[in-house]
């Protein structure tokens, strides 16, 4: 049941809500977030291999990015866009948080999304061309582990919200177990280079989250989505240069 909660929360799979759901069980489903990332990654890896039989690696990587975005409903990208709009458009913490709640996409968010997706596409293509398509499993797994870390390490920016919910009902064991799982996945599918790329990516993501927390007085649901996207991109950027040494 907890895995179903995690799938419902992180993907577009239409799993219905129930009125009598146990909130502690919903929060505990965070334990399965890295596994959901691996399942998403397995789908992306399969698509990359299948599409590469029909088109060039660059064209196949476009399809990979398309499915990557669709399977999550663009939820994490929306969080990234809202975060950049808030940071770029507000002067005080209150103004930044208010802008982030606005559903409209501003200039900062739109430009960031375009540049971000272009970079993610190119890095995915680079990995596939280098024979490192298995990183497509490691990156989504690492991104969701990074979210668990961010939830536990940084305060919630709002008194009521996703951050407070997971802090109230979640436990630190989800971070530990999720971390072990993410590390094992990286090592098994991408070897030492994948492990190093994941660890560096998560570390960079936590540094970025710390800066964002200083700007907002904590983190929000939008930031958790941005954490996933940022960490995934870092893994894609790092894997090719690191693999040259292993």
C-alpha positions as CSV (number, residue, x, y, z in Angstrom):
1,X,0.0,0.0,0.0
2,X,2.8,2.4,0.8
3,X,4.4,1.8,-2.6
4,X,1.0,2.8,-4.1
5,X,1.0,6.0,-2.1
6,X,4.5,6.8,-3.4
7,X,3.6,6.0,-7.0
8,X,0.5,8.2,-6.7
9,X,2.5,11.1,-5.3
10,X,5.4,11.0,-7.7
11,X,3.8,9.9,-11.0
12,X,0.7,10.4,-13.1
13,X,-0.5,6.9,-12.4
14,X,-4.2,7.4,-11.5
15,X,-4.4,5.7,-8.1
16,X,-7.5,7.0,-6.3
17,X,-7.6,8.6,-2.9
18,X,-9.5,7.3,0.1
19,X,-11.2,9.4,2.8
20,X,-9.9,7.2,5.6
21,X,-6.3,7.1,4.6
22,X,-3.7,6.8,7.4
23,X,-1.6,9.9,7.3
24,X,1.3,8.2,9.0
25,X,1.3,5.5,6.3
26,X,1.2,8.2,3.6
27,X,4.2,9.9,5.1
28,X,6.0,6.6,5.6
29,X,5.5,5.9,1.9
30,X,8.5,8.3,1.4
31,X,10.6,5.2,2.1
32,X,9.6,4.0,-1.4
33,X,10.5,7.2,-3.2
34,X,13.9,6.0,-4.4
35,X,12.3,2.8,-5.6
36,X,9.8,4.8,-7.6
37,X,12.7,6.7,-9.0
38,X,14.3,3.4,-10.1
39,X,11.0,2.2,-11.7
40,X,10.9,5.5,-13.6
41,X,14.5,5.0,-14.6
42,X,13.9,1.4,-15.8
43,X,11.2,2.8,-18.1
44,X,13.5,5.5,-19.4
45,X,16.3,3.0,-19.9
46,X,14.1,0.6,-21.9
47,X,12.8,3.5,-24.0
48,X,16.4,4.7,-24.7
49,X,17.4,1.2,-25.9
50,X,14.3,0.7,-28.0
51,X,14.3,4.1,-29.5
52,X,18.1,3.9,-30.3
53,X,17.3,0.9,-32.6
54,X,15.1,3.2,-34.7
55,X,16.6,6.6,-34.5
56,X,19.9,8.3,-33.6
57,X,21.0,8.6,-30.0
58,X,20.1,12.3,-30.0
59,X,16.6,11.7,-31.3
60,X,16.1,8.8,-28.8
61,X,17.2,11.1,-26.0
62,X,14.4,13.5,-27.0
63,X,11.9,10.7,-26.5
64,X,13.5,9.8,-23.2
65,X,13.1,13.4,-22.0
66,X,9.5,13.5,-23.2
67,X,8.6,10.4,-21.3
68,X,10.6,11.5,-18.3
69,X,8.5,14.7,-18.1
70,X,5.2,13.1,-18.9
71,X,5.5,10.2,-16.3
72,X,5.9,12.7,-13.5
73,X,3.2,15.1,-14.9
74,X,5.8,17.9,-15.0
75,X,5.2,18.3,-11.3
76,X,8.9,18.7,-10.3
77,X,9.6,21.1,-13.2
78,X,6.6,23.2,-12.0
79,X,8.3,23.3,-8.6
80,X,11.5,24.4,-10.2
81,X,9.8,27.1,-12.2
82,X,7.9,28.4,-9.1
83,X,11.1,28.5,-7.1
84,X,13.1,30.5,-9.6
85,X,10.2,32.9,-10.0
86,X,10.0,33.4,-6.3
87,X,13.7,33.8,-5.7
88,X,14.1,36.1,-8.7
89,X,11.0,38.2,-8.2
90,X,10.7,38.7,-4.4
91,X,12.8,40.8,-2.1
92,X,11.7,39.4,1.2
93,X,11.0,35.9,2.3
94,X,7.3,36.6,2.5
95,X,7.3,38.0,-1.1
96,X,9.2,35.1,-2.4
97,X,6.9,32.6,-0.9
98,X,3.8,34.5,-2.1
99,X,5.1,34.5,-5.7
100,X,5.8,30.8,-5.5
101,X,2.2,30.1,-4.6
102,X,1.1,32.0,-7.8
103,X,0.2,29.3,-10.4
104,X,1.3,31.6,-13.3
105,X,4.8,31.1,-14.8
106,X,6.9,34.2,-14.8
107,X,9.8,35.2,-17.0
108,X,12.4,33.8,-14.6
109,X,10.6,30.5,-14.5
110,X,10.0,30.2,-18.2
111,X,13.7,31.0,-19.1
112,X,14.9,28.5,-16.5
113,X,12.7,25.8,-17.8
114,X,13.9,26.2,-21.3
115,X,17.5,26.2,-20.4
116,X,17.1,23.4,-17.9
117,X,15.3,21.1,-20.3
118,X,17.8,21.9,-23.1
119,X,20.7,21.0,-20.7
120,X,19.0,17.8,-19.5
121,X,18.3,16.6,-23.0
122,X,21.9,17.2,-24.1
123,X,23.4,15.5,-21.0
124,X,21.1,12.5,-21.5
125,X,22.2,12.3,-25.1
126,X,25.8,12.6,-24.0
127,X,25.4,9.8,-21.6
128,X,23.7,7.5,-24.1
129,X,26.3,8.2,-26.8
130,X,29.0,7.3,-24.2
131,X,27.4,4.0,-23.5
132,X,26.3,5.1,-20.1
133,X,22.5,4.8,-20.6
134,X,22.2,3.0,-17.3
135,X,22.6,6.3,-15.6
136,X,19.0,6.8,-16.5
137,X,18.2,4.4,-13.6
138,X,20.6,6.0,-11.1
139,X,19.6,9.7,-11.7
140,X,15.9,9.4,-10.8
141,X,16.7,7.2,-7.8
142,X,19.2,9.7,-6.5
143,X,16.9,12.6,-7.1
144,X,14.2,11.1,-4.8
145,X,16.7,10.2,-2.1
146,X,17.9,13.8,-2.2
147,X,14.3,14.9,-1.5
148,X,14.2,12.7,1.6
149,X,17.4,14.3,2.8
150,X,16.2,17.8,2.1
151,X,13.0,17.1,4.1
152,X,14.9,15.9,7.1
153,X,17.8,18.4,7.0
154,X,16.0,21.7,6.5
155,X,13.1,23.4,8.2
156,X,9.7,23.8,6.5
157,X,9.2,27.4,5.2
158,X,5.4,27.3,6.0
159,X,3.7,26.2,9.2
160,X,1.3,24.1,7.2
161,X,2.4,22.4,4.0
162,X,4.2,19.4,2.6
163,X,7.4,19.9,4.6
164,X,5.6,20.1,7.9
165,X,3.5,17.0,7.0
166,X,6.5,14.8,6.3
167,X,8.4,16.1,9.3
168,X,5.4,15.4,11.6
169,X,4.7,11.9,10.4
170,X,7.9,10.7,8.7
171,X,11.0,9.2,10.3
172,X,14.7,9.4,9.7
173,X,14.9,5.7,8.8
174,X,13.4,6.6,5.4
175,X,16.5,8.7,4.6
176,X,18.9,6.0,5.7
177,X,17.2,3.1,3.9
178,X,16.5,5.2,0.9
179,X,20.2,6.3,0.8
180,X,21.5,2.7,1.0
181,X,19.1,1.8,-1.8
182,X,20.1,4.7,-4.0
183,X,23.8,4.0,-3.5
184,X,23.4,0.3,-4.3
185,X,21.4,1.1,-7.5
186,X,24.1,3.6,-8.6
187,X,26.9,1.1,-7.9
188,X,25.1,-1.9,-9.6
189,X,24.0,-0.2,-12.7
190,X,26.8,2.3,-13.3
191,X,29.7,1.1,-11.3
192,X,32.1,3.3,-9.3
193,X,31.6,6.2,-11.7
194,X,27.8,6.1,-11.0
195,X,28.4,5.9,-7.3
196,X,30.7,8.9,-7.3
197,X,28.4,10.9,-9.6
198,X,25.4,10.2,-7.3
199,X,27.2,11.1,-4.1
200,X,28.6,14.3,-5.6
201,X,25.2,15.2,-7.1
202,X,23.4,14.7,-3.8
203,X,26.1,16.8,-2.0
204,X,25.8,19.7,-4.5
205,X,22.0,19.5,-4.2
206,X,22.1,19.8,-0.5
207,X,24.4,22.8,-0.8
208,X,21.8,24.4,-3.2
209,X,19.0,23.5,-0.8
210,X,20.8,25.1,2.1
211,X,21.1,28.3,0.1
212,X,17.4,28.2,-0.9
213,X,16.5,27.6,2.7
214,X,18.4,30.7,3.7
215,X,16.4,32.7,1.1
216,X,13.0,31.3,2.1
217,X,13.4,30.5,5.8
218,X,13.0,26.8,5.0
219,X,11.8,24.6,2.1
220,X,8.4,24.0,0.5
221,X,6.8,21.4,-1.7
222,X,8.0,23.4,-4.8
223,X,11.6,23.2,-3.5
224,X,11.4,19.5,-3.0
225,X,10.4,19.1,-6.7
226,X,13.3,21.4,-7.7
227,X,15.6,19.2,-5.6
228,X,14.7,16.2,-7.6
229,X,15.2,18.0,-10.9
230,X,18.5,19.6,-9.8
231,X,19.9,16.3,-8.5
232,X,19.0,14.4,-11.6
233,X,20.6,16.9,-13.8
234,X,23.8,16.9,-11.7
235,X,24.1,13.1,-12.0
236,X,23.7,13.4,-15.8
237,X,26.3,16.1,-16.0
238,X,28.9,14.3,-13.8
239,X,28.6,10.7,-15.1
240,X,30.5,11.2,-18.4
241,X,33.6,13.0,-17.1
242,X,33.8,10.8,-14.0
243,X,33.6,7.7,-16.1
244,X,36.7,8.7,-18.0
245,X,38.7,7.9,-14.8
246,X,37.2,4.4,-14.2
